[in-house]
Amino acid sequence: MQRLADKVAIVTGAAQGIGAHFARGLAAEGAKVVIADVLDGTETADSIVRAKGTARFIRTDVSKASDVQALVAQTVAEFGTIDILVNNAAIFATLGNKKFHEISSEEFDKVMAVNVRGPFECAKAVAPLMIEKGAGKIVNIASGTVFKGVPNLLHYVSSKGAVVAMTRCLAREFGPHNVNVNAIAPGLTMSDGVLGQSDWTDDYIESNKNSRALKRRQVPGDLVGSMVFLCSSDSDFMTGQTIVVDGGAVMH
Ligand SMILES: NC(=O)c1ccc[n+]([C@@H]2O[C@H](COP(=O)([O-])OP(=O)(O)OC[C@H]3O[C@@H](n4cnc5c(N)ncnc54)[C@H](O)[C@@H]3O)[C@@H](O)[C@H]2O)c1
């Protein structure tokens, strides 16, 4: 039996990378999926429809409150409700490695606007609906870098630390309304974004692999099982948690 039959899910940042795998994974479990991205997500949506699922792309910049409100309104108009919000969109792979004192104030603010305020805007926009229903699942994507204090990406790592903190605050505030809020913290994953950047050299990826208990490279599919679990009734009594899925590099 499909674990998410008839649920309606928004997955941000699902035009490519890990988000696209989440969208396809949720759809395979029966969810109707809205792909929200600044990039064109038509191909992800089409791949779900080709697999006999239901999906729709809505162009959205998660750092713009008006875009996010339109996303929620269009989703409800088309599918009737929202049961699941996956806050996956982030600026990451394009940042490159920089010492913290080389990061401009503008870039710092941009990363915070997308990676921290984006999930906040999305959670805020679905809140009235989920509170009224007395049900909902929100899954935020953090990062294993928070627990390692990875250097040369200070704005990114700080933003994901904020996502862990936000997950806990949202869990407390949404809890009385029976809405679960959890996070997944992936390790370095061979997503489209990472594969498209030269900053992650083979040597770096190999040494990252060797820091794991399970000695192999992480791929987006490694994260889908935990995502489905957190969106399904199997996790109904879990909230405020951050699950590290990284092959055992950090043990949190
Ligand atoms: N790949 C990794 O090693 C890794 C590790 C830990 C955490 N993560 C996290 O996983 C998530 C997905 O990462 P990925 O590697 O697949 O990245 P990616 O760059 O391949 O995909 C990110 C997606 O987010 C979208 N996006 C960016 N800004 C947006 C905005 N303002 N509004 C809407 N969409 C926007 C992009 O267009 C893209 O489709 C991110 O939250 C990232 O921080 C990735």
PDBQT file of the ligand as one rigid body, heavy atoms in Angstrom, charges set to zero:
ROOT
HETATM    1  N1  LIG A 301      24.403  18.008  -1.964  1.00  0.00    +0.000 N 
HETATM    2  C1  LIG A 301      24.931  18.011  -0.749  1.00  0.00    +0.000 C 
HETATM    3  O1  LIG A 301      26.073  17.597  -0.515  1.00  0.00    +0.000 OA
HETATM    4  C2  LIG A 301      24.120  18.519   0.415  1.00  0.00    +0.000 A 
HETATM    5  C3  LIG A 301      24.567  18.230   1.722  1.00  0.00    +0.000 A 
HETATM    6  C4  LIG A 301      23.835  18.691   2.801  1.00  0.00    +0.000 A 
HETATM    7  C5  LIG A 301      22.667  19.406   2.587  1.00  0.00    +0.000 A 
HETATM    8  N2  LIG A 301      22.260  19.665   1.317  1.00  0.00    +0.000 N 
HETATM    9  C6  LIG A 301      21.017  20.408   1.147  1.00  0.00    +0.000 C 
HETATM   10  O2  LIG A 301      20.131  19.664   0.343  1.00  0.00    +0.000 OA
HETATM   11  C7  LIG A 301      19.291  20.540  -0.392  1.00  0.00    +0.000 C 
HETATM   12  C8  LIG A 301      19.390  20.244  -1.881  1.00  0.00    +0.000 C 
HETATM   13  O3  LIG A 301      20.737  20.402  -2.280  1.00  0.00    +0.000 OA
HETATM   14  P1  LIG A 301      21.269  19.945  -3.711  1.00  0.00    +0.000 P 
HETATM   15  O4  LIG A 301      22.652  19.493  -3.527  1.00  0.00    +0.000 OA
HETATM   16  O5  LIG A 301      20.275  19.071  -4.368  1.00  0.00    +0.000 OA
HETATM   17  O6  LIG A 301      21.338  21.365  -4.430  1.00  0.00    +0.000 OA
HETATM   18  P2  LIG A 301      21.067  21.774  -5.934  1.00  0.00    +0.000 P 
HETATM   19  O7  LIG A 301      21.819  23.053  -6.114  1.00  0.00    +0.000 OA
HETATM   20  O8  LIG A 301      21.338  20.648  -6.873  1.00  0.00    +0.000 OA
HETATM   21  O9  LIG A 301      19.503  22.081  -5.888  1.00  0.00    +0.000 OA
HETATM   22  C9  LIG A 301      18.987  23.145  -5.160  1.00  0.00    +0.000 C 
HETATM   23  C10 LIG A 301      17.690  23.576  -5.771  1.00  0.00    +0.000 C 
HETATM   24  O10 LIG A 301      17.174  24.706  -5.025  1.00  0.00    +0.000 OA
HETATM   25  C11 LIG A 301      16.722  25.656  -5.965  1.00  0.00    +0.000 C 
HETATM   26  N3  LIG A 301      16.722  27.005  -5.391  1.00  0.00    +0.000 N 
HETATM   27  C12 LIG A 301      17.788  27.790  -5.093  1.00  0.00    +0.000 A 
HETATM   28  N4  LIG A 301      17.382  28.983  -4.652  1.00  0.00    +0.000 NA
HETATM   29  C13 LIG A 301      16.019  28.970  -4.670  1.00  0.00    +0.000 A 
HETATM   30  C14 LIG A 301      15.025  29.903  -4.335  1.00  0.00    +0.000 A 
HETATM   31  N5  LIG A 301      15.326  31.142  -3.896  1.00  0.00    +0.000 N 
HETATM   32  N6  LIG A 301      13.720  29.545  -4.448  1.00  0.00    +0.000 NA
HETATM   33  C15 LIG A 301      13.394  28.313  -4.919  1.00  0.00    +0.000 A 
HETATM   34  N7  LIG A 301      14.292  27.383  -5.262  1.00  0.00    +0.000 NA
HETATM   35  C16 LIG A 301      15.596  27.715  -5.140  1.00  0.00    +0.000 A 
HETATM   36  C17 LIG A 301      17.708  25.543  -7.128  1.00  0.00    +0.000 C 
HETATM   37  O11 LIG A 301      17.194  26.162  -8.298  1.00  0.00    +0.000 OA
HETATM   38  C18 LIG A 301      17.874  24.042  -7.225  1.00  0.00    +0.000 C 
HETATM   39  O12 LIG A 301      16.895  23.455  -8.045  1.00  0.00    +0.000 OA
HETATM   40  C19 LIG A 301      19.744  21.958  -0.033  1.00  0.00    +0.000 C 
HETATM   41  O13 LIG A 301      18.958  22.422   1.055  1.00  0.00    +0.000 OA
HETATM   42  C20 LIG A 301      21.173  21.739   0.429  1.00  0.00    +0.000 C 
HETATM   43  O14 LIG A 301      21.617  22.762   1.274  1.00  0.00    +0.000 OA
HETATM   44  C21 LIG A 301      22.950  19.247   0.220  1.00  0.00    +0.000 A 
ENDROOT
TORSDOF 0
